[in-house]
Amino acid sequence: MRATKIVATLGPASSSPEVLEAMIRAGVDVVRLNFSHGKAQDHIDRAALVREAAARAGKEVAIMADLQGPKIRVGKFDGGKALLENGQLFVLDAARTEPGNQESVGLDYKDLPRDVKPGDTLLLNDGLIRLSVEQVVGEQVRTRVMVGGELSNNKGINKAGGGLTAPALTAKDMEDIKTAMSFQCDYLAISFPKSATDMEMARQLANVAGEPWRHRPALIAKIERSEAIPVLDQILRASDGIMVARGDLAIEVGNAAVPALQKRMIRMAREMDKVAITATQMMESMIVNAVPTRAEVSDVANAVLDGTDAVMLSAETAAGKYPVETITQMAAIALEAEAADDVSIETDFTNKRFGRIDQSIAMAALFTAHHLGCRAIIALTESGSTALWMSRHHIKVPIFGLTSQAGSQGRMMLYRNVRPLLMPTMTDRDAALAAAERLLVERGALKPGDTYAITCGEPMGYPGGTNMLKVCRVA
């Protein structure tokens, strides 16, 4: 069983029922709906499409709604684009309403003149174009082109080193949260958070919007701003996980800084019992090519070896020519990397103390299953917390999170090495243990003679009540 999860973005290349079902069969665990594109009804329809395709494929698939965040972009050009030459003057004009040209362009982000000063560097179009701010006059930011190129409509703007004041949650995001809650997305990804406060506000809005369905999504903080790095621990505490969003982050902190930051962020997430997603250009060449480059293979494998919970595809599956093949290749790379990963449960527990009974039982299950060579670990869990704690440690034994809560099942879809399954609520412990074993035998995960470790709480059915570990052999 592949431990690392695959997140795939839905788009024009993957919105047909046939292609989506094939992607799910190839290994997609979480489908990402990008709210930067499309209308509310489009996302509602696509969420239904995902669930129908998953049902046909006989697989559990979670849905992540990814909010657009602030539009820090240039406006439109006459003819759709302009060619900027090195050394020329170029004006970013917040007051301009007519289409831009080679000398000037309007701004979607009207506060830029108040966020920059002479000497600042602005990076446009994913950092391909570099402008140096020379003057700020009224609503005009007058710059000199340091690295030119073709600049087209609505390309993004970043400030080297960060410092743009745009709020993480826009009015559009607040409406989009309501849309995402109407189809009960499992994960809500927040773009450009700068602080824990941004995440706390998003959680409050999501909980209120989800109340009619008694639904509370898990929150992912997309780490894209340099301001987020010094307060990463605070953002993690306010979130359920982070996305290492290497595109915008690299523009703000520099490409060379990103690999070390990626490793640090994944390590911090695991230590704080949060999930981590590694994203951006992981299999970029497969947008047009049927096979990845060797560098992309190494990139995916290294993220797996770092301990990421999931690897994410964006344009590769949203607009690429080979969405199914990309999933197949990514799954194969992850499996190879996991096979080479060393397991050292003992060192994970060195100098660690567990103040909670349920967390101690989870750790005991890992230790026991590893040394006994168990075929599986089964966690009977209402909230999914027991499975989450287990998934923070490298172990070759697959973990099955059995829950009666659809929301908990959706959350566990992103946990590394956890396969979540729905099972009816039972109040009798022995009946529940027997039903769990029967379910895994039916799924082909266990067969006669296999040993497995199982955890549960007694009395049954209470979140946070895991207090029992049992080792069993299938008759």
N, C-alpha and C positions, 0 to 999 in steps of 0.2 A: 504494500500500500504506500503510495506517494505521500510523504509527510507535508511537503511544501505546497501551499495552496496557490491556485492560479486565478487572478482577477482579469477579466476580459471586458473591454469597453464595447458597448453596443453602438452601431452606426449604420450608415447606408450599406456597407459590405456585409453586415451580419444581421440584418433585420428580417430576413425571410425566415419562415418557420423551419425550413429544411436546413439552412446553413446554421441557424442557432442550435437546433437539435444536434447536428453533427459536431458543433463546437463543444456542447455539453458532454456528449459521448466521448470526445477526445480528451476531456479533462478539466473543463471550466468548473470552478467551485463557486465563484462569486461573479455576478454580472454587474458592471458599472454603467449607470445611466448618467451621461454628462449633461448637466443642466445649463452648460454654456450654449447649447444648441437645442432648437426645438421649442415647442409650446407645451403647456401643461398637459393637454390631452395626449400629445405624442408620448410623453413619459408614462402616463397612466396606461395607454395602450401597449407600450413596450413592456411594462411590468407584467401585464397579463400574458403577453406573448412569451416572456421568459418562463413563467410558471407553467404554462401549457406545454412548452417544449421540454421542461424538466420532467413533467409528469409522463410525457411520452417516452423519454429516455430512461425513466425509472431511477432518477438521481435527485439528490437534494441539492438545491442551488440557492444561494442567498443573493439579495439585491442591495447594491450600494448606490445611493443617490449622491452625486458629487455636485455641490453648489458652485456657481460661477465665481462668486466673490466680486470684488470691485473691478470695474472695467478701466484699467489704467492703459489707455490706448490712444493712438493718433486717430484723427478723423479720416474722411475719405478724400481721394485725389480725383482731379479731373482726368479721366482716362484710366482710373483705377490704380495708378502707380506713378512714381517719380524716381529718377536716377540721381542719387546724391554723389557728388564728386569729392574726393579728399581735398580738404582745405577750404571748401566753400562755406559761406555763411548760410545757416538754415534756421528758420524761426518756427517755434512751436507756439501757436497763438490760441489761447483759451477763448478769445472773443470772436474768432473767425467763424463765419457760418457758411461761406461759399467753399466749394471744393478746393483742395490744396493743389500746389504746383511744385516746381523744383526749388522755389525759394521759401515756401511757407506752407504750413498745414494746420488745420484746427485740431482740437483736443476733445476726446470724450471725457477725460479727467480734468475738470475745470480748476482744481486746486493746485495743479503743478507749479504755477508761478510762485505760490507761497511755500512750496516744499523744497525749492532749490535755490542755490546761490552761485555766484561766479566761482569757477574752479571745480564744480561738481561734474561728474561724468554720467551721462545718460546712455543706456544701452537699449537699442530698439531691435525688434524682430529677432528675439531670442539671442541677443548679444551680437548679431552679425553686423550691426551698424552702431558706431560709437560716436557720440557727440560730446563736446566739451562746452559747458555753459560759460558764456562770456559776459552776458548782461541779463538782468531781469528788469523789464520796463513795463509797468502796468500789468497787462494780461499776457505780455509777450515774453517768452524765454528765448533769447537770442543765443544761438550756439554756433560752434565751428565744427565741421565734419572732420573727425580724426580717421575714421574708417568708414568709407562710403559703400554704396551698393544700391540695389533696387529696394525701394520702400513702397509697399502696397497698402491698400485700405485696412484700417483698424488693427495694425500691428501693435504689439504690446510694448510698453515702456517700463524699464527698470532703472533704478538709481544704484550705481555701484556703491556698496556698503550699506544700502538700505536707507530708510528715512522718509519714505512717502507715507503720508498720514491717512490714506484712505482706510475707512473702517472695514473690518473683515466681513461684516454682514450688511448688505445693501437692502433696499426696499424690495428688490426683485428676489433676493435670497429668502427674505421673510415670507414672501408668497410661495416660493418654491418649497419651503419647508412644509407648508400646509399641503401642497400637492404630494410631496413624498410621503407624508403621513397618511394621506387618503388611500394609498396602496400599501401602507405599512412596510416601508423599506427596512431592512435589517440593520444597515449601516448608513450613517449620514456623514459625508466628508465635508469639512469646513475649509474653504480656501483662504490662504493668507492670514491665519491668526497670528497676532503679535504677542498675545498674553493669555493667561488662564481666564481672564475676564471674558474674552471673546468666546471661548469654549463654554463657559458657564452660561452666557447669554443664549448661545445656540441651543444648549440643552434645555433651558427653561422654555424657549419658544417651541422646541420639538415636543417636549412633554405636554405642553398645553394643547398643541395642535393634534397630538396623538390621543388625547384623553377620550374622545368619543369611541375609539376602538380599544381603549385600555392598552395602548401600545407605546413603548418607550424604546427608541432605537439606540444602538451603540454609536458613539461619536468618534470619528477619526479626524485628527488635526493634521492638515497638510503642511509640512514644514517647508515653506517657500521663501520666507523673509529672513534676512540676516538678524533682525531684532528678536526672532524667536529662539535663536541659538543660546543666548545667555540665560533665558528663562525656560529652557527646555524641560527641566524637571517639574516646574509649576504647570506647564501646559500638559505634560503627561498625566499629572495627578488629576487634572480637570477633564481628561479624555479617557476613552477606552482603548485608544491606540493612536499611532502616528503613521503618516505616509511620508517616506523619504522622497519628496518631489524634486528630483534632481535638476529639472529644467530651470525654473525660476530661481531656485536656490543657487545654482551654479553661476547664474548671471550676477547675482548680488554679492556672493562671497568669492567668486573665482572658481574656475573649473578644477584647479589643482587641489583646492581645499575639500572638495566634495567626497572623495573616497574615504578619507579618515572620518569625516563627519557621518557618513553612512554607517560605518562600523560602530562609532560611538552611539549613534541614535538607536540602532538595533540592540546593542548591549544594554543601554539604559532602559529601553522598553521591556526587555525580558526581565531585568532585575526588578522592575516596578510592577510586574504582572500585567503588562499591557501588550497589545499586539503591534506588529510592525509590518508595513507593506513597502516594498522597494519598487519604485516606478521611474518611468521616463526613458525612452529610447532603448529598452532592453533588447528588442529584436527589430530595431528600426529598419534594417535593410530588407526585412521580409515584407515590408509594404509593397515592394516591387519584385523581390526575388524569392524563389521557392525554398532556398536554404539560407541559414544565418551565416554571418561571418564568424571566424574563429574568435575574434575579440568579443562578440556578443555572447557566444557560448561561454566564454570565461567569465563575462560579467554576470550572467545568470547564475552560473555555478558558484561564484564567489559570494553572491548574495545569499545563496542557500547555505553555504559553509559559515557565513556570518551569523546564521540563525534566524533570518527573516521568516516571518510567518507566511508571507505571500509575495509573489512576484507579479507585476501588473503589466498589461498590454494596453496601449492607447490606440494610436492610429493604425497599428498593425492589424487589429481586428475590427476597428470602426470603419476604416476606409481602405485597407490593404487588399491586395489581389489574392492573398493566401491565408485567410483567417483560420481555417481548420488546420492547415499544415503548420501554422505558427504555434498553435496550441499543442499539437503533437510533438513538435520539436522541443518546446519549453518543458513539457512533462518529462520527456526522455532525459533532458539535461539535468533536471532536478533529481530524478531517480539515481542517475550516475553519481552526482555529487553527494547525495545522502548515503549511498553505499560506501563512499570513501570517508565518511565523517566518523571521527573517533567518539566513543561513548565513555564517559568517566563520571558515573553517577556519584561515586564517593567524593570526588573533589567538589562537586556541586553543593554538597551538604556540609563541607568543612566549615567550621566556625559559624554555622547558621543556627538560629533558634526559631522555633515555631510556637507562637503563643496561642494559636487556635487549634482546637481539636480537629476540625475538619481539614485544615491545612496539613497537620501532622499525619493524618490518615492518608491524604493524597501522596505525601512524600514516602510514607511507608510502603504504599502500593507500588510506587516506582522502584524502590530499592528491592523489594521482594520479587517483583516480576522480572527485573533484570537478572538477578542472581539465580532464580529458579528456571530461567529460560521459558517463561510463560508465553503462550501463543497470543494472548491479548490481555488488556486491562479494560475492565468495564466500570464506568462511573455512573451510578444511578443518581441523577442530579436534577434538581428543579431549576436552579438559576444558571447552571453551567460553570460555576466557580471552581468546583473540584477538577473538572476537565481542564480549565484554564491553568490552574496551578501546575497540574501534571505536564501540560504542554510547554511550560517554560524551561524544561530540562530535556537535553538530548537523550533519547532512548530509542532503541530499534523496535521495541514492542509497540504495536499499534494501540491507540486509546480509543475506546468507543464511549461517547457521551450519550446516555439514554435518558430522555426527558419526556415529560408529558406536555411541555410548553413549547409551542411553535416559535415563540420569540427567542427562547433559549437555544433551540435548534439552529435558528438563523445566525445567531451570534457565534455559535461554536463552529460554523462552516469556515471561519477565518482562522481558527486556532491551529497551529502547526501540529501535525500528527494526530489530530482528533477527527473522528468520523461520527457526526451526530445523527442519532436515529430517534424517531418518535415512538414512545411506548405508553400505553394507557396508565393512568394513575392507579396505584394499588396500595391498599393499607396493610395488607398482610405481607410480612417480609419474605417468608418462604415462597409464597406464590410469585412475588416480584422477582426473586432470584431465579426461579425456574423459568419464568417468562423471558427474562433477559438472556439466559443461556439458549433457550429455544429460538429466540430471534436471531442470535448470531450464528447458530447452526444453520438456520434457514437461509441466511445471507451468505453462507459459505466461509465465514470467518473462523469458525470452529468446527472441529470434527471429533468423532469418538477418540478418546485417549489424550486429547489436548488438555493442558492445564491453563488456567486463567485466574487472574486476580480480579475481585469485584468489591467495590465500595458502595455503601449506602448509609442512610440515616435511619435510626430507630428512636421514636416512632416515624413512620414513613410519611413523605409528602410535605416536609417543612424545609424551606430554603435555609442553607447554612447549617443543616443538622447532620451532615455526614460524620458518623462516629464508629463505623464498623468496616473492617477489612476481612475478607474471606478468600482463601485459595481453594479452587475447586478443580475437579477433573471431569471432563465430559464422559458420561457413561457410554 
